[in-house]
Amino acid sequence: MSPSAWIPDISCSSPLSSESSFDEDEVNYRMKPYWPKYRIIIKNLGFRLETVRDVKAYYKLIGMPEQAEQLKGLVEDALCPDAGLPDNLFRGTRIADGSKIMVKAVHRRSRELEIIRFLSSPAMRRHPMNHCIPVHDLIEVAEDNIAFIVMEQWSSQLIINDAPCCLRLFLAAIRSCVEHCLFMHRHHIAHLDISLRNLLTDYKGHYAYIDFELSRRVDISDPRVFGRRGTEVPPEYGHDTFCDPYKVDVWALGILILRACKLAGFCIPELIEIVKPMLHEDPAQRPSIETVLHTYNLMTSSLSPERLLMLPDFC
């Protein structure tokens, strides 16, 4: 069956897609730090924020000297924020080995910092179903109520055009998305903004969710949240009522899988059948992530070795 016969419209103009929003309460808003103020603090802990010199060198390395030329005349050691990033993010390097990092500013008492601290703790980090981006450090500046999450720099470009992806690798990537959602739910965390926009890769077969600004530690006795619009908006968010946060994630994950199929060029009928109940209008009728993973594993184990080597077919 063709996916277009039943799935919702997932084009960029679809009402299911909106700009990612964030909480407006006291401590869960996007920080806009004056980065030069914290430059030395971050450097003393082993990390350098990118300067004009660094950005020029990068442009020359990738064969874009005209971009480097645009920075001519600027002070070489001045910080150079990426115009494509929001104010709360800054690129840099780890001094010890020169590896690329991303630094994110958050409020010290934000839910995002609390959740990242939990997911990045040694016990959680070792779990094979935890697919978070590795965090190098959490830097807190108490007097300003600000903290910096220092993490590996991964890419939002999920598909490299000159590197064909077989079905086996594609399905492994989707499995990691399902697994990490289940891992969070088992620890009473709902992401609440699962989407392709919030998925990164290290190009080594690893994929991770980012942006926990809307995420919640869910009350075990009363797992409900009031509708907070993320990137993929389930139908129950159209009503002025409380929602099941886990089923919000199920819906968003279903949309992510459909978008990934379209992006990667894999129209797999068996996978579409798994997604169908995830997008049920009634959240109570959607399966749990536990059930989704179980069904997913059964489906992938039934595919022949020859089929798993199949290359994309953009349909």
C-alpha positions as a Markdown table, in Angstrom:
| # | Residue | x | y | z |
|---|---|---|---|---|
| 1 | Met | 0.0 | 0.0 | 0.0 |
| 2 | Ser | 1.3 | 3.4 | -0.8 |
| 3 | Pro | 1.9 | 5.6 | 2.3 |
| 4 | Ser | 0.1 | 8.5 | 0.7 |
| 5 | Ala | -3.2 | 6.5 | 0.8 |
| 6 | Trp | -3.6 | 7.0 | 4.5 |
| 7 | Ile | -0.9 | 9.0 | 6.3 |
| 8 | Pro | -1.3 | 12.6 | 7.2 |
| 9 | Asp | 0.2 | 15.3 | 5.1 |
| 10 | Ile | 3.8 | 15.6 | 6.3 |
| 11 | Ser | 5.0 | 18.3 | 4.0 |
| 12 | Cys | 6.7 | 21.3 | 5.5 |
| 13 | Ser | 3.5 | 23.3 | 5.2 |
| 14 | Ser | 1.5 | 20.7 | 7.1 |
| 15 | Pro | -0.3 | 21.9 | 10.2 |
| 16 | Leu | 1.4 | 19.0 | 12.0 |
| 17 | Ser | 4.6 | 21.0 | 11.7 |
| 18 | Ser | 5.2 | 24.2 | 13.6 |
| 19 | Glu | 8.2 | 26.1 | 14.8 |
| 20 | Ser | 9.6 | 24.5 | 17.9 |
| 21 | Ser | 8.3 | 26.3 | 20.9 |
| 22 | Phe | 9.6 | 26.5 | 24.4 |
| 23 | Asp | 8.3 | 27.2 | 27.9 |
| 24 | Glu | 7.9 | 30.8 | 29.0 |
| 25 | Asp | 7.9 | 30.3 | 32.8 |
| 26 | Glu | 10.6 | 31.6 | 35.0 |
| 27 | Val | 13.5 | 29.2 | 34.5 |
| 28 | Asn | 12.6 | 27.3 | 31.3 |
| 29 | Tyr | 13.2 | 29.9 | 28.6 |
| 30 | Arg | 16.1 | 30.1 | 26.1 |
| 31 | Met | 19.0 | 31.9 | 27.6 |
| 32 | Lys | 20.8 | 34.7 | 25.6 |
| 33 | Pro | 24.1 | 35.0 | 27.3 |
| 34 | Tyr | 26.8 | 37.5 | 26.6 |
| 35 | Trp | 29.3 | 34.9 | 25.6 |
| 36 | Pro | 32.5 | 37.0 | 26.1 |
| 37 | Lys | 31.7 | 37.2 | 29.8 |
| 38 | Tyr | 32.0 | 33.4 | 30.2 |
| 39 | Arg | 34.8 | 32.8 | 27.7 |
| 40 | Ile | 37.6 | 32.5 | 30.3 |
| 41 | Ile | 35.5 | 30.4 | 32.7 |
| 42 | Ile | 34.8 | 27.9 | 29.9 |
| 43 | Lys | 38.4 | 28.0 | 28.8 |
| 44 | Asn | 39.7 | 27.3 | 32.3 |
| 45 | Leu | 37.7 | 24.1 | 32.3 |
| 46 | Gly | 39.2 | 22.9 | 29.0 |
| 47 | Phe | 37.1 | 24.3 | 26.2 |
| 48 | Arg | 37.6 | 27.1 | 23.6 |
| 49 | Leu | 34.8 | 29.0 | 22.0 |
| 50 | Glu | 35.3 | 29.6 | 18.3 |
| 51 | Thr | 37.1 | 32.8 | 17.3 |
| 52 | Val | 37.3 | 34.7 | 14.0 |
| 53 | Arg | 40.6 | 32.9 | 13.4 |
| 54 | Asp | 39.0 | 29.5 | 13.9 |
| 55 | Val | 36.2 | 30.2 | 11.5 |
| 56 | Lys | 38.5 | 31.6 | 8.8 |
| 57 | Ala | 40.7 | 28.5 | 9.1 |
| 58 | Tyr | 37.6 | 26.2 | 8.8 |
| 59 | Tyr | 36.3 | 28.0 | 5.6 |
| 60 | Lys | 39.7 | 27.7 | 4.0 |
| 61 | Leu | 39.9 | 24.0 | 5.0 |
| 62 | Ile | 36.6 | 23.2 | 3.3 |
| 63 | Gly | 37.5 | 25.2 | 0.2 |
| 64 | Met | 35.3 | 28.3 | 0.8 |
| 65 | Pro | 37.9 | 31.1 | 0.8 |
| 66 | Glu | 35.3 | 33.6 | -0.2 |
| 67 | Gln | 33.5 | 33.1 | 3.1 |
| 68 | Ala | 36.7 | 33.5 | 5.0 |
| 69 | Glu | 37.3 | 36.8 | 3.1 |
| 70 | Gln | 34.0 | 38.1 | 4.5 |
| 71 | Leu | 35.6 | 38.1 | 8.0 |
| 72 | Lys | 38.6 | 40.1 | 6.9 |
| 73 | Gly | 39.2 | 43.1 | 9.1 |
| 74 | Leu | 37.7 | 41.5 | 12.2 |
| 75 | Val | 39.9 | 41.0 | 15.3 |
| 76 | Glu | 41.3 | 37.5 | 15.0 |
| 77 | Asp | 40.8 | 36.5 | 18.7 |
| 78 | Ala | 37.3 | 37.9 | 18.9 |
| 79 | Leu | 34.6 | 35.3 | 19.5 |
| 80 | Cys | 32.7 | 34.4 | 16.3 |
| 81 | Pro | 29.2 | 33.1 | 16.8 |
| 82 | Asp | 27.6 | 31.1 | 14.1 |
| 83 | Ala | 24.8 | 33.2 | 12.5 |
| 84 | Gly | 22.9 | 30.0 | 11.8 |
| 85 | Leu | 22.6 | 29.1 | 15.5 |
| 86 | Pro | 20.3 | 30.5 | 18.1 |
| 87 | Asp | 21.8 | 32.8 | 20.8 |
| 88 | Asn | 22.0 | 30.0 | 23.4 |
| 89 | Leu | 24.4 | 27.8 | 21.3 |
| 90 | Phe | 28.1 | 28.4 | 20.5 |
| 91 | Arg | 30.6 | 26.2 | 18.7 |
| 92 | Gly | 34.0 | 25.4 | 20.0 |
| 93 | Thr | 36.8 | 22.8 | 20.6 |
| 94 | Arg | 38.0 | 20.7 | 23.4 |
| 95 | Ile | 41.5 | 21.9 | 24.2 |
| 96 | Ala | 42.9 | 18.5 | 25.1 |
| 97 | Asp | 42.3 | 16.9 | 21.7 |
| 98 | Gly | 40.9 | 19.6 | 19.4 |
| 99 | Ser | 37.6 | 17.8 | 18.9 |
| 100 | Lys | 34.6 | 19.9 | 18.0 |
| 101 | Ile | 32.1 | 20.7 | 20.7 |
| 102 | Met | 28.8 | 22.5 | 21.0 |
| 103 | Val | 28.1 | 24.6 | 24.1 |
| 104 | Lys | 24.5 | 25.3 | 25.1 |
| 105 | Ala | 23.4 | 27.9 | 27.7 |
| 106 | Val | 20.5 | 27.0 | 30.0 |
| 107 | His | 19.1 | 28.2 | 33.3 |
| 108 | Arg | 20.7 | 26.5 | 36.3 |
| 109 | Arg | 17.3 | 25.4 | 37.6 |
| 110 | Ser | 15.8 | 24.5 | 34.2 |
| 111 | Arg | 14.2 | 21.1 | 33.5 |
| 112 | Glu | 16.6 | 20.7 | 30.6 |
| 113 | Leu | 19.7 | 20.8 | 32.8 |
| 114 | Glu | 18.1 | 18.4 | 35.3 |
| 115 | Ile | 17.2 | 15.9 | 32.6 |
| 116 | Ile | 20.6 | 16.2 | 30.8 |
| 117 | Arg | 22.4 | 15.7 | 34.2 |
| 118 | Phe | 20.3 | 12.6 | 34.8 |
| 119 | Leu | 20.7 | 11.1 | 31.3 |
| 120 | Ser | 24.5 | 11.9 | 31.3 |
| 121 | Ser | 25.2 | 10.4 | 34.7 |
| 122 | Pro | 27.6 | 7.4 | 34.6 |
| 123 | Ala | 25.0 | 4.8 | 35.3 |
| 124 | Met | 22.6 | 6.1 | 32.6 |
| 125 | Arg | 25.4 | 6.8 | 30.1 |
| 126 | Arg | 26.5 | 3.1 | 30.1 |
| 127 | His | 23.0 | 1.9 | 29.2 |
| 128 | Pro | 22.9 | 0.7 | 25.6 |
| 129 | Met | 19.5 | 2.2 | 25.0 |
| 130 | Asn | 20.6 | 5.7 | 26.0 |
| 131 | His | 21.4 | 7.4 | 22.7 |
| 132 | Cys | 22.1 | 10.9 | 24.0 |
| 133 | Ile | 25.0 | 12.9 | 22.6 |
| 134 | Pro | 28.0 | 12.5 | 24.9 |
| 135 | Val | 28.3 | 15.4 | 27.4 |
| 136 | His | 31.8 | 16.5 | 28.3 |
| 137 | Asp | 30.9 | 18.8 | 31.1 |
| 138 | Leu | 28.2 | 20.8 | 32.9 |
| 139 | Ile | 29.5 | 24.2 | 33.9 |
| 140 | Glu | 27.5 | 26.2 | 36.4 |
| 141 | Val | 27.8 | 29.9 | 37.1 |
| 142 | Ala | 25.8 | 30.3 | 40.3 |
| 143 | Glu | 25.8 | 34.1 | 40.6 |
| 144 | Asp | 24.2 | 34.4 | 37.2 |
| 145 | Asn | 21.9 | 31.4 | 37.5 |
| 146 | Ile | 23.3 | 30.1 | 34.2 |
| 147 | Ala | 24.8 | 26.7 | 33.2 |
| 148 | Phe | 26.6 | 25.5 | 30.1 |
| 149 | Ile | 26.1 | 22.0 | 28.6 |
| 150 | Val | 29.3 | 21.1 | 26.8 |
| 151 | Met | 28.7 | 18.2 | 24.4 |
| 152 | Glu | 30.2 | 16.6 | 21.3 |
| 153 | Gln | 29.3 | 18.4 | 18.1 |
| 154 | Trp | 27.1 | 16.2 | 15.9 |
| 155 | Ser | 25.4 | 17.0 | 12.6 |
| 156 | Ser | 21.8 | 17.7 | 11.6 |
| 157 | Gln | 22.6 | 16.6 | 8.0 |
| 158 | Leu | 21.2 | 13.0 | 8.5 |
| 159 | Ile | 21.7 | 11.9 | 4.9 |
| 160 | Ile | 25.0 | 12.4 | 3.0 |
| 161 | Asn | 24.2 | 12.3 | -0.8 |
| 162 | Asp | 27.4 | 10.6 | -1.8 |
| 163 | Ala | 27.1 | 7.8 | 0.8 |
| 164 | Pro | 24.3 | 5.4 | -0.1 |
| 165 | Cys | 22.5 | 4.0 | 2.9 |
| 166 | Cys | 21.2 | 0.4 | 2.7 |
| 167 | Leu | 17.9 | -0.7 | 4.4 |
| 168 | Arg | 19.8 | -2.4 | 7.2 |
| 169 | Leu | 21.5 | 0.8 | 8.3 |
| 170 | Phe | 18.3 | 2.8 | 7.9 |
| 171 | Leu | 16.4 | 0.4 | 10.1 |
| 172 | Ala | 19.2 | 0.5 | 12.7 |
| 173 | Ala | 18.9 | 4.3 | 12.8 |
| 174 | Ile | 15.2 | 4.1 | 13.3 |
| 175 | Arg | 15.6 | 1.5 | 16.1 |
| 176 | Ser | 17.9 | 3.8 | 18.0 |
| 177 | Cys | 15.2 | 6.5 | 17.9 |
| 178 | Val | 12.6 | 4.1 | 19.2 |
| 179 | Glu | 15.0 | 2.7 | 21.8 |
| 180 | His | 16.0 | 6.0 | 23.3 |
| 181 | Cys | 12.3 | 7.1 | 23.5 |
| 182 | Leu | 11.6 | 3.9 | 25.4 |
| 183 | Phe | 14.6 | 4.5 | 27.6 |
| 184 | Met | 13.3 | 7.9 | 28.6 |
| 185 | His | 9.8 | 6.6 | 29.2 |
| 186 | Arg | 11.1 | 3.9 | 31.5 |
| 187 | His | 12.7 | 6.6 | 33.5 |
| 188 | His | 9.5 | 8.7 | 33.5 |
| 189 | Ile | 10.8 | 11.3 | 31.0 |
| 190 | Ala | 8.8 | 12.5 | 28.1 |
| 191 | His | 10.7 | 14.4 | 25.4 |
| 192 | Leu | 7.7 | 16.2 | 24.0 |
| 193 | Asp | 9.5 | 17.6 | 21.0 |
| 194 | Ile | 10.7 | 14.5 | 19.0 |
| 195 | Ser | 11.3 | 15.4 | 15.4 |
| 196 | Leu | 13.8 | 15.2 | 12.6 |
| 197 | Arg | 14.8 | 18.8 | 13.5 |
| 198 | Asn | 15.8 | 17.5 | 16.9 |
| 199 | Leu | 17.8 | 14.5 | 15.7 |
| 200 | Leu | 21.5 | 14.5 | 15.1 |
| 201 | Thr | 24.1 | 12.0 | 13.9 |
| 202 | Asp | 27.9 | 11.5 | 14.4 |
| 203 | Tyr | 28.1 | 9.7 | 11.0 |
| 204 | Lys | 29.3 | 6.6 | 12.8 |
| 205 | Gly | 25.9 | 4.9 | 13.1 |
| 206 | His | 24.8 | 6.9 | 16.1 |
| 207 | Tyr | 21.7 | 9.1 | 16.3 |
| 208 | Ala | 20.6 | 11.2 | 19.2 |
| 209 | Tyr | 17.7 | 13.5 | 20.2 |
| 210 | Ile | 18.5 | 17.0 | 21.2 |
| 211 | Asp | 16.6 | 20.0 | 22.7 |
| 212 | Phe | 15.1 | 18.9 | 26.0 |
| 213 | Glu | 13.6 | 22.4 | 26.5 |
| 214 | Leu | 10.0 | 21.0 | 26.5 |
| 215 | Ser | 10.8 | 17.8 | 28.2 |
| 216 | Arg | 9.3 | 16.7 | 31.5 |
| 217 | Arg | 10.0 | 14.3 | 34.4 |
| 218 | Val | 6.5 | 12.8 | 34.5 |
| 219 | Asp | 4.6 | 12.3 | 37.7 |
| 220 | Ile | 4.3 | 8.5 | 38.1 |
| 221 | Ser | 0.9 | 8.8 | 39.8 |
| 222 | Asp | -0.6 | 11.3 | 37.4 |
| 223 | Pro | 1.2 | 11.2 | 34.0 |
| 224 | Arg | -0.4 | 14.3 | 32.3 |
| 225 | Val | 0.9 | 17.5 | 30.8 |
| 226 | Phe | -0.9 | 20.5 | 29.5 |
| 227 | Gly | -0.6 | 20.9 | 25.7 |
| 228 | Arg | 2.7 | 22.5 | 24.9 |
| 229 | Arg | 3.3 | 22.9 | 21.2 |
| 230 | Gly | 6.5 | 21.2 | 19.8 |
| 231 | Thr | 7.5 | 20.6 | 16.3 |
| 232 | Glu | 5.1 | 17.8 | 15.6 |
| 233 | Val | 1.7 | 18.5 | 17.0 |
| 234 | Pro | -0.7 | 15.7 | 17.8 |
| 235 | Pro | -4.5 | 16.2 | 17.4 |
| 236 | Glu | -5.1 | 16.3 | 21.2 |
| 237 | Tyr | -3.1 | 19.5 | 21.4 |
| 238 | Gly | -5.9 | 21.2 | 19.6 |
| 239 | His | -8.1 | 20.9 | 22.7 |
| 240 | Asp | -7.6 | 22.9 | 25.9 |
| 241 | Thr | -7.0 | 19.9 | 28.1 |
| 242 | Phe | -4.3 | 17.8 | 29.7 |
| 243 | Cys | -2.6 | 15.1 | 27.6 |
| 244 | Asp | -0.8 | 11.9 | 28.1 |
| 245 | Pro | 2.9 | 12.9 | 27.5 |
| 246 | Tyr | 4.0 | 9.4 | 26.5 |
| 247 | Lys | 1.4 | 9.2 | 23.8 |
| 248 | Val | 2.5 | 12.7 | 22.5 |
| 249 | Asp | 5.9 | 11.2 | 22.0 |
| 250 | Val | 4.4 | 8.1 | 20.3 |
| 251 | Trp | 2.7 | 10.4 | 17.8 |
| 252 | Ala | 5.8 | 12.5 | 17.2 |
| 253 | Leu | 7.9 | 9.4 | 16.7 |
| 254 | Gly | 5.5 | 8.1 | 14.1 |
| 255 | Ile | 5.8 | 11.3 | 12.2 |
| 256 | Leu | 9.5 | 11.2 | 12.5 |
| 257 | Ile | 9.6 | 7.7 | 11.0 |
| 258 | Leu | 7.5 | 8.8 | 8.1 |
| 259 | Arg | 9.7 | 11.8 | 7.4 |
| 260 | Ala | 12.8 | 9.7 | 7.7 |
| 261 | Cys | 11.4 | 7.2 | 5.1 |
| 262 | Lys | 10.7 | 10.1 | 2.7 |
| 263 | Leu | 14.1 | 11.7 | 3.3 |
| 264 | Ala | 16.1 | 8.4 | 3.0 |
| 265 | Gly | 14.0 | 6.9 | 0.1 |
| 266 | Phe | 12.7 | 3.8 | 1.9 |
| 267 | Cys | 9.0 | 3.1 | 1.5 |
| 268 | Ile | 8.7 | 0.0 | 3.5 |
| 269 | Pro | 5.1 | -1.4 | 3.8 |
| 270 | Glu | 5.9 | -3.3 | 7.0 |
| 271 | Leu | 7.2 | -0.2 | 8.6 |
| 272 | Ile | 4.2 | 1.8 | 7.5 |
| 273 | Glu | 2.0 | -0.8 | 9.2 |
| 274 | Ile | 3.8 | -0.2 | 12.5 |
| 275 | Val | 3.4 | 3.6 | 12.2 |
| 276 | Lys | -0.4 | 3.5 | 11.5 |
| 277 | Pro | -1.5 | 2.9 | 15.1 |
| 278 | Met | 1.1 | 5.4 | 16.4 |
| 279 | Leu | -0.9 | 8.1 | 14.6 |
| 280 | His | -4.3 | 7.2 | 15.9 |
| 281 | Glu | -6.5 | 10.2 | 16.5 |
| 282 | Asp | -7.3 | 8.9 | 20.0 |
| 283 | Pro | -4.1 | 8.9 | 22.1 |
| 284 | Ala | -5.6 | 6.1 | 24.2 |
| 285 | Gln | -5.6 | 3.8 | 21.1 |
| 286 | Arg | -1.9 | 4.4 | 20.3 |
| 287 | Pro | 0.5 | 1.7 | 21.4 |
| 288 | Ser | 3.1 | 2.3 | 24.1 |
| 289 | Ile | 6.7 | 2.7 | 23.0 |
| 290 | Glu | 7.4 | -0.7 | 24.5 |
| 291 | Thr | 4.9 | -2.2 | 22.2 |
| 292 | Val | 6.3 | -0.3 | 19.2 |
| 293 | Leu | 9.8 | -1.6 | 19.8 |
| 294 | His | 8.6 | -5.1 | 20.3 |
| 295 | Thr | 6.7 | -5.0 | 17.0 |
| 296 | Tyr | 9.6 | -3.3 | 15.3 |
| 297 | Asn | 12.1 | -6.0 | 16.3 |
| 298 | Leu | 9.7 | -8.7 | 15.0 |
| 299 | Met | 9.4 | -6.9 | 11.7 |
| 300 | Thr | 13.1 | -6.4 | 11.2 |
| 301 | Ser | 13.9 | -9.9 | 12.1 |
| 302 | Ser | 11.5 | -11.2 | 9.4 |
| 303 | Leu | 13.3 | -9.4 | 6.6 |
| 304 | Ser | 15.7 | -11.4 | 4.4 |
| 305 | Pro | 19.4 | -10.6 | 4.2 |
| 306 | Glu | 19.0 | -9.7 | 0.6 |
| 307 | Arg | 16.3 | -7.2 | 1.3 |
| 308 | Leu | 18.3 | -5.6 | 4.1 |
| 309 | Leu | 21.0 | -4.7 | 1.5 |
| 310 | Met | 18.4 | -2.9 | -0.6 |
| 311 | Leu | 19.3 | 0.7 | -1.6 |
| 312 | Pro | 17.0 | 3.7 | -1.5 |
| 313 | Asp | 14.1 | 3.9 | -4.0 |
| 314 | Phe | 12.7 | 7.5 | -3.8 |
| 315 | Cys | 9.0 | 6.9 | -4.4 |
